[in-house]
Amino acid sequence: MAEKVGPAPARPRTQVEELARFWARARYEDMSRDAVAKAKRFLLDTLAAAVAGARTEVVEAALKAAQSGAEAKSGSAVVMGRSETLPSAQAAMVNGTMAHAYELDDFGGCGHSGAVVVPAVMAMVGRERVTGREAILAILAGYDLAARTLEGAGGYRRHNDLGWHSTGTCGSFGAAAAVARLLKLDEERFADALGIAGTFTGGIWAYLADGAMTKRFHPGKASENGLSAALLAQSGMTGPRFVLEAEWGGFYSTYAPKVSEPALALAGLGKEFRIDRSGMKPYSCCRGLHACLDALFQVMAETGAGAADITGMVVHGNAQVVRQFDRMKIGTLLDAQFSMQYALASAAVAGRATLDRFWPLRTEEPEVKRLMGVIKVVDDRVIPMGTYPPLEVVLRDGRRIERFIPFAKGAPENPLTDRELHDKVTSLLTPALGGQRCREIVACVQNLEKLSDMRDLTKLLVPGAQALGAA
């Protein structure tokens, strides 16, 4: 008699299955007040960055491409800060590009989580009714997955040192999670969405060599990929459940060989929300420059020194700092935003590092030109993971003052105050939409958990559209 064979033992859940299991079952009521407050703050910050970037050259190119087919010229999703509408996937791509156009969007998480997650959420608003609470939960899921994927891949520095732009590679997972949450996918389909997202993701640092526009495009493409992945999963397409940890062809083995730390992707799941790993930018440039800018402003304030009193600056970095930020040839906005020499010189002259100091370029200002010539970026220090280089300022009277900033302004450990965020948002929204509309957007987001239809928010992002409460 043949021996009876029982069912095969159930295998342990994979990482995307664990992640999907929690977020598919999560409820708004389970979210901490702090997490909800952060979701609203990052939503507002991202919307403002997007509206500010709505008329940039890279957005015009992205929008033109999105409208290239006749069928793509109509759609229900709003293009922020503009009157056009698009189908959801194309809107996610354009709005994600827009949010990153001026380097004003948030940092941390997957690199720039807001520019990936928020456009995906907002693109879905036109397809079906979404409440404010549902949007908050989707944003939290997206930020969580985007950051956890990068942490599993070894963290920002190690993953990016391999040449990957983590906003592009890890962001797709965040966008997929946000949209899967809005679609109310069960944990099986949710896991499929994450698996599909992971099979078609990318983004490399080649743009840094010549200032190409593709950096701005990476968040938009990741947002589009994640949104499409969730819709495919909803329609029945399966995704690889071992997409992260497969030994051959998995995300970690392919995108983070020898540097991945898979256990970090699940650490504290359900108890810790990774949105708390993101920060907000006070300055319109790469976050890697912010600590030195803070150091410069501190030294100038403490000594009373002006730009004319500075005879030199030394950024004490490592090989990566030199490779990424030592650049004297400034021909594009991206060049300026990744140049330690330009950022420090321009900021010293004006006492600020706002968008107007990066665009239009100030390279022909005599004092900016002089200071750029006396700033050095050197490879002479060990820079611990997660920290930034110190700045040494040399003054005309012979003093040499070195300053290390452990947490630059805007970091999770040193966040923008509510007033500082309000001032930033106002400065970005008002020129494009007007003061009254800006105030309505701020009020709407502050009370987002009470909003019954997110379309009440998206209509405020369209210039000239009827405002809330209008007849």
Secondary structure, 3 states (H helix, E strand, C coil): CCCCCCCCCCCCCCHHHHHHHHHHHCCHHHCCHHHHHHHHHHHHHHHHHHHHCCCCHHHHHHHHHHCCCHHHHCCCEECCCCCCEECHHHHHHHHHHHHCCCCCCCEECCEEHHHHHHHHHHHHHCCCCCCHHHHHHHHHHHHHHHHHHHHHCCCHHHHHHCCECHHHHHHHHHHHHHHHHHCCCCHHHHHHHHHHHHHCCCCEHHHHHCCCCHHHHHHHHHHHHHHHHHHHHHCCCCCCCCCCCCCCCCHHHHHCCCCCCHHHHCCCECCECHHHHEECCCCCCCHHHHHHHHHHHHHHHHHCCCHHHEEEEEEEECHHHHHHHCCCCCCCHHHHHCCHHHHHHHHHHHCCCCHHHCCCCCCCCHHHHHHHHCEEEEECCCCCCCCCCCEEEEECCCCEEEECCCCCCCCCCCCCCHHHHHHHHHHHHHHHHCHHHHHHHHHHHHCHHHCCCCHHHHHHHCCCCCCCCCC
